[in-house]
Amino acid sequence: MSRNPSRGKVNMAGPAGKLAGLAASGPSQRQLRVGEEVRRVLADLFARTEFRDPDLADARITVTEVRLSPDLKHATAFVARLGRSDVEALLPALNRVSPFLRSRMSGSLRLRVVPEIHFQPDTALDYAMEVDALLRRPDVARDLDE
């Protein structure tokens, strides 16, 4: 009986590596699908739930994106505050209510383990507005028209 030395090892460059979320090209399809489901559930919780935390009492928060680790145990939720840009001030309060949100998510998600939630401010809109303002400057518009 001959033994195959590569048997039992996962080829990280092949399809098994991609399924495991180990590909260097980005997140797996499962990470994207579960991340979107977590985003939807979190956004619903922020819309319906009133928090006891005084810092979050009148805050209108939206979840723009959720990225999951390859093992689906940690989720990074990118949040923005509607109509305001001071979401960094709410991060400590969001981290305090994270266990509560996680317990509420357990009823809506069909996962064996509900991921731990880590919050980060979403600065993509601010960056896009800054680039737009730069492109509208007269000296840049002059160069673009040429």
C-alpha positions as CSV (number, residue, x, y, z in Angstrom):
1,M,0.0,0.0,0.0
2,S,1.5,3.3,-1.0
3,R,1.0,6.4,1.1
4,N,0.3,9.8,-0.4
5,P,2.2,12.3,1.7
6,S,-0.1,15.2,0.7
7,R,-3.2,13.3,1.8
8,G,-5.0,15.0,4.7
9,K,-3.3,18.4,4.0
10,V,-5.3,21.3,2.7
11,N,-4.0,23.0,-0.4
12,M,-4.4,26.7,0.4
13,A,-4.2,27.7,-3.2
14,G,-7.0,25.3,-4.3
15,P,-10.7,25.3,-3.8
16,A,-10.5,23.9,-0.3
17,G,-8.4,26.9,0.8
18,K,-10.9,29.3,-0.7
19,L,-13.8,27.5,1.0
20,A,-11.9,27.8,4.3
21,G,-11.6,31.6,3.8
22,L,-7.9,31.4,3.5
23,A,-7.5,32.7,0.0
24,A,-5.5,35.9,-0.3
25,S,-8.1,37.3,-2.8
26,G,-10.6,38.3,-0.1
27,P,-13.4,37.0,2.0
28,S,-15.2,33.7,1.1
29,Q,-18.8,33.6,-0.2
30,R,-19.9,32.3,3.2
31,Q,-18.2,35.3,5.0
32,L,-20.0,37.7,2.7
33,R,-23.4,36.0,3.1
34,V,-23.2,35.8,6.9
35,G,-21.8,39.3,7.1
36,E,-24.7,40.7,5.2
37,E,-27.2,38.8,7.4
38,V,-25.4,40.1,10.6
39,R,-25.6,43.6,9.2
40,R,-29.3,43.3,8.5
41,V,-30.1,41.9,12.0
42,L,-27.9,44.6,13.7
43,A,-29.5,47.4,11.7
44,D,-33.0,46.1,12.6
45,L,-31.9,46.0,16.3
46,F,-30.7,49.5,16.2
47,A,-33.9,50.7,14.6
48,R,-36.2,48.9,17.1
49,T,-34.3,48.7,20.4
50,E,-34.1,51.4,23.0
51,F,-31.0,51.1,25.0
52,R,-30.6,51.8,28.7
53,D,-27.2,53.3,28.1
54,P,-27.6,57.1,28.3
55,D,-25.1,57.7,25.6
56,L,-27.2,55.7,23.1
57,A,-30.6,57.0,24.2
58,D,-31.2,59.4,21.3
59,A,-28.5,58.2,18.8
60,R,-29.6,57.1,15.4
61,I,-27.0,54.6,14.2
62,T,-26.8,52.8,10.9
63,V,-24.6,49.7,10.1
64,T,-23.0,50.2,6.8
65,E,-20.9,47.0,6.5
66,V,-20.0,43.9,8.6
67,R,-16.8,41.9,8.0
68,L,-16.4,38.5,9.5
69,S,-13.2,36.6,10.4
70,P,-12.7,33.3,8.5
71,D,-13.9,31.2,11.4
72,L,-17.0,33.4,11.8
73,K,-16.4,34.1,15.5
74,H,-15.6,37.8,15.2
75,A,-17.5,40.4,13.3
76,T,-16.4,44.0,12.7
77,A,-19.4,46.3,12.3
78,F,-18.8,49.6,10.6
79,V,-21.2,52.1,11.9
80,A,-22.2,55.7,11.1
81,R,-24.4,58.2,12.8
82,L,-27.3,59.5,10.8
83,G,-26.9,63.3,10.2
84,R,-23.8,63.6,12.3
85,S,-20.1,62.7,12.1
86,D,-19.3,62.1,15.8
87,V,-19.7,58.3,15.8
88,E,-16.3,57.9,17.5
89,A,-17.8,59.2,20.7
90,L,-20.4,56.4,20.7
91,L,-17.9,53.6,20.2
92,P,-17.3,53.0,24.0
93,A,-21.1,52.8,24.5
94,L,-21.5,50.5,21.6
95,N,-18.9,48.2,23.0
96,R,-20.7,48.2,26.3
97,V,-24.0,47.0,24.7
98,S,-22.2,44.5,22.5
99,P,-23.1,41.5,24.7
100,F,-26.8,42.6,24.7
101,L,-26.8,42.9,20.9
102,R,-25.1,39.5,20.6
103,S,-27.7,37.8,22.8
104,R,-30.5,39.5,20.8
105,M,-28.9,38.4,17.5
106,S,-28.8,34.7,18.6
107,G,-32.6,34.5,18.1
108,S,-32.4,35.8,14.5
109,L,-29.2,34.1,13.1
110,R,-29.0,30.5,12.2
111,L,-25.4,30.0,13.3
112,R,-23.9,27.6,15.8
113,V,-21.9,30.5,17.4
114,V,-23.0,34.1,17.2
115,P,-20.0,36.2,16.5
116,E,-18.5,38.7,18.9
117,I,-19.2,42.2,17.6
118,H,-16.5,44.9,17.4
119,F,-17.5,48.3,16.3
120,Q,-15.5,50.7,14.0
121,P,-16.5,54.1,12.6
122,D,-17.3,54.1,8.9
123,T,-15.3,56.9,7.3
124,A,-16.0,56.0,3.7
125,L,-18.6,58.7,3.2
126,D,-16.4,61.3,4.8
127,Y,-13.6,60.3,2.5
128,A,-15.8,60.4,-0.6
129,M,-17.1,63.9,0.3
130,E,-13.5,65.1,0.8
131,V,-12.5,63.7,-2.7
132,D,-15.6,65.3,-4.2
133,A,-14.7,68.7,-2.6
134,L,-11.2,68.4,-4.0
135,L,-12.5,67.6,-7.5
136,R,-14.8,70.7,-7.4
137,R,-12.0,73.1,-6.6
138,P,-11.5,75.6,-9.4
139,D,-7.8,74.8,-10.1
140,V,-8.5,71.0,-10.2
141,A,-11.6,71.6,-12.4
142,R,-9.5,73.7,-14.8
143,D,-7.0,70.9,-15.1
144,L,-9.7,68.3,-15.7
145,D,-11.4,70.3,-18.4
146,E,-8.2,70.5,-20.5
